[in-house]
């Protein structure tokens, strides 16, 4: 980003609240951590290309947040989507990295990711009745994916890699890809599901571990 693109002609400082009020793109790694990223209802922020990396404590999305490539959005606290929010992950990765409890998102009933990574530590939870769709999900060591509600559904089109923990209290994990999918587990076993649904119409679901 260039200073001239910002009101006042200077880049946001580390831990500042940053508001996107127009159409703009980010194609580099932003070294500063944004305290709260606000995308207004008429605005669009695009993370463009593999070099686009943005770290935020919280994201408040009322407009459009899109990936154009394989960039990274890191969220350490909350991801809140308003009624007019549009989120398009394309080939990008969203990483939840807080060391404390985190809800994956609030606002819509379902959110679609490409690559979803859970890191930092603590439970990363779906709120009641919320669903998510993703290509690949990685749960890093020290973190837990918590699916606490009987109406929680996780739909996976790719691989599920659990290096931390799965707390599938009441929800259902659906494997829906049309090519081969893998369940990889490196934690203290066995990996325990509540409901596991093989909804594949093609390809093989492979269990790599107990």
C-alpha positions as CSV (number, residue, x, y, z in Angstrom):
1,X,0.0,0.0,0.0
2,X,1.1,3.5,-0.7
3,X,0.6,6.4,1.8
4,X,-1.2,8.5,-0.9
5,X,-4.0,5.9,-1.0
6,X,-4.9,6.7,2.6
7,X,-6.8,9.7,4.1
8,X,-4.1,12.0,5.6
9,X,-1.4,10.6,3.3
10,X,0.0,8.1,5.9
11,X,-0.2,4.3,6.3
12,X,-2.2,2.9,9.3
13,X,-0.1,2.4,12.4
14,X,0.3,-0.9,14.2
15,X,-2.8,-1.8,16.2
16,X,-4.8,1.0,14.6
17,X,-8.5,0.7,13.6
18,X,-8.5,0.8,9.8
19,X,-11.6,1.6,7.7
20,X,-12.0,0.7,4.0
21,X,-14.4,3.2,2.5
22,X,-13.8,2.7,-1.2
23,X,-12.6,0.0,-3.7
24,X,-9.0,-0.9,-3.0
25,X,-6.6,-3.9,-3.1
26,X,-3.7,-5.2,-1.1
27,X,-1.0,-7.2,-3.0
28,X,1.8,-7.2,-0.3
29,X,2.4,-8.5,3.2
30,X,1.3,-5.8,5.6
31,X,3.8,-5.8,8.5
32,X,1.5,-4.0,10.9
33,X,-1.3,-5.8,12.8
34,X,-4.7,-4.1,12.4
35,X,-6.7,-3.8,15.6
36,X,-10.1,-3.7,13.8
37,X,-10.5,-3.8,10.0
38,X,-13.8,-2.3,9.0
39,X,-15.1,-2.7,5.4
40,X,-18.0,-0.3,4.8
41,X,-21.1,-1.4,3.0
42,X,-20.2,0.3,-0.3
43,X,-16.5,-0.7,-0.2
44,X,-14.5,-3.6,-1.6
45,X,-11.1,-4.8,-0.3
46,X,-9.3,-7.4,-2.5
47,X,-6.3,-9.4,-1.3
48,X,-4.6,-9.8,-4.6
49,X,-2.0,-12.5,-5.3
50,X,0.1,-14.9,-3.3
51,X,2.0,-12.1,-1.5
52,X,-1.1,-10.5,0.0
53,X,-1.0,-11.1,3.8
54,X,-3.1,-9.2,6.3
55,X,-3.2,-9.7,10.1
56,X,-6.1,-8.4,12.1
57,X,-7.4,-8.7,15.6
58,X,-11.0,-8.3,14.4
59,X,-12.8,-7.9,11.1
60,X,-16.1,-6.1,10.7
61,X,-17.4,-6.8,7.1
62,X,-20.3,-4.9,5.8
63,X,-19.1,-4.6,2.1
64,X,-17.0,-7.0,0.1
65,X,-13.9,-8.8,1.1
66,X,-12.4,-10.9,-1.7
67,X,-9.3,-12.9,-2.5
68,X,-7.8,-12.9,-6.0
69,X,-5.2,-15.6,-5.6
70,X,-3.6,-17.5,-2.7
71,X,-3.3,-14.7,-0.1
72,X,-3.7,-15.0,3.7
73,X,-6.1,-13.3,6.1
74,X,-5.1,-13.8,9.8
75,X,-7.8,-13.1,12.4
76,X,-6.9,-13.4,16.1
77,X,-10.3,-12.4,17.6
78,X,-13.6,-11.9,15.8
79,X,-15.0,-12.0,12.3
80,X,-18.4,-10.3,12.1
81,X,-20.4,-10.1,8.9
82,X,-23.3,-7.6,8.4
83,X,-26.4,-8.2,6.3
84,X,-24.8,-6.7,3.1
85,X,-21.5,-8.5,3.5
86,X,-19.9,-10.5,0.6
87,X,-17.0,-12.8,1.4
88,X,-15.2,-14.6,-1.5
89,X,-12.2,-16.6,-0.4
90,X,-11.2,-17.8,-3.9
91,X,-7.9,-19.7,-3.5
92,X,-7.0,-17.9,-0.3
93,X,-6.4,-19.0,3.3
94,X,-8.2,-17.7,6.4
95,X,-6.3,-18.4,9.6
96,X,-7.8,-18.0,13.1
97,X,-4.8,-17.5,15.4
98,X,-6.0,-16.3,18.7
99,X,-4.6,-17.9,21.9
100,X,-8.0,-17.7,23.6
101,X,-11.5,-19.0,22.6
102,X,-12.7,-17.8,19.2
103,X,-16.0,-18.1,17.3
104,X,-15.2,-18.6,13.7
105,X,-17.7,-16.0,12.5
106,X,-21.0,-14.4,13.4
107,X,-23.8,-12.9,11.2
108,X,-24.6,-15.4,8.4
109,X,-25.9,-18.9,8.8
110,X,-23.1,-20.3,6.6
111,X,-19.7,-19.2,5.5
112,X,-17.6,-20.6,2.7
113,X,-13.8,-20.8,2.9
114,X,-11.1,-22.2,0.6
115,X,-8.4,-23.2,3.0
116,X,-9.2,-22.8,6.7
117,X,-6.4,-23.0,9.3
118,X,-7.0,-23.1,13.1
119,X,-3.9,-22.0,15.1
120,X,-2.8,-20.2,18.2
121,X,-4.6,-22.4,20.8
122,X,-8.0,-22.8,22.5
123,X,-11.3,-23.7,21.0
124,X,-12.3,-22.4,17.6
125,X,-16.1,-22.8,17.6
126,X,-19.1,-22.6,15.4
127,X,-21.8,-20.7,17.0
128,X,-25.3,-22.3,17.4
129,X,-26.9,-23.3,14.0
130,X,-24.0,-22.0,12.0
131,X,-22.5,-24.1,9.1
132,X,-19.3,-23.8,7.2
133,X,-18.0,-25.1,3.8
134,X,-14.3,-25.4,3.1
135,X,-11.9,-27.1,0.7
136,X,-9.2,-28.0,3.2
137,X,-9.3,-27.6,7.0
138,X,-6.1,-27.8,9.1
139,X,-6.3,-27.8,12.9
140,X,-2.8,-27.0,14.2
141,X,-1.3,-28.4,17.4
142,X,-2.7,-26.8,20.5
143,X,-6.0,-25.7,18.8
144,X,-9.4,-27.4,18.9
145,X,-12.2,-27.4,16.3
146,X,-15.4,-27.4,18.4
147,X,-18.7,-28.3,16.7
148,X,-21.0,-27.8,19.6
149,X,-24.6,-27.6,18.3
150,X,-26.6,-30.4,16.7
151,X,-27.4,-28.0,13.8
152,X,-23.7,-27.4,13.1
153,X,-22.7,-28.8,9.7
154,X,-19.1,-28.8,8.3
155,X,-18.9,-29.6,4.6
156,X,-15.5,-30.5,3.3
157,X,-14.5,-30.8,-0.3
158,X,-10.8,-31.6,0.3
159,X,-8.6,-32.8,3.2
160,X,-9.1,-32.7,6.9
161,X,-5.8,-32.5,8.8
162,X,-6.0,-32.6,12.6
163,X,-2.7,-32.0,14.4
164,X,-4.5,-30.6,17.4
165,X,-8.0,-31.7,18.6
166,X,-11.5,-32.2,17.4
167,X,-14.4,-31.6,19.8
168,X,-17.3,-32.8,17.7
169,X,-19.9,-32.6,20.5
170,X,-23.1,-32.7,18.5
171,X,-22.5,-31.6,14.9
172,X,-21.9,-33.4,11.6
173,X,-18.9,-33.4,9.3
174,X,-19.8,-34.1,5.7
175,X,-17.2,-35.2,3.1
176,X,-18.5,-34.0,-0.2
177,X,-15.6,-33.8,-2.6
178,X,-15.7,-35.6,-6.0
179,X,-12.0,-36.5,-5.9
180,X,-9.9,-38.4,-3.2
181,X,-10.0,-36.9,0.3
182,X,-7.9,-37.6,3.3
183,X,-8.5,-37.5,7.0
184,X,-5.0,-37.1,8.6
185,X,-4.6,-37.2,12.4
186,X,-1.4,-36.5,14.4
187,X,-2.8,-35.9,17.9
188,X,-3.5,-38.2,20.8
189,X,-6.0,-40.7,19.4
190,X,-8.4,-41.9,18.4
191,X,-9.9,-39.0,16.5
192,X,-13.6,-39.1,17.5
193,X,-16.5,-37.8,15.4
194,X,-20.1,-37.3,16.5
195,X,-21.6,-37.7,13.0
196,X,-19.4,-38.4,10.0
197,X,-21.2,-38.5,6.6
198,X,-19.5,-39.8,3.5
199,X,-21.5,-37.9,0.9
200,X,-18.9,-38.3,-1.9
201,X,-20.2,-39.1,-5.4
202,X,-16.7,-40.0,-6.7
203,X,-13.3,-40.6,-5.3
204,X,-12.1,-42.3,-2.1
205,X,-12.2,-41.1,1.5
206,X,-9.0,-42.3,3.2
207,X,-8.6,-42.6,7.0
208,X,-4.9,-42.0,7.8
209,X,-4.8,-42.9,11.5
210,X,-7.1,-44.2,14.2
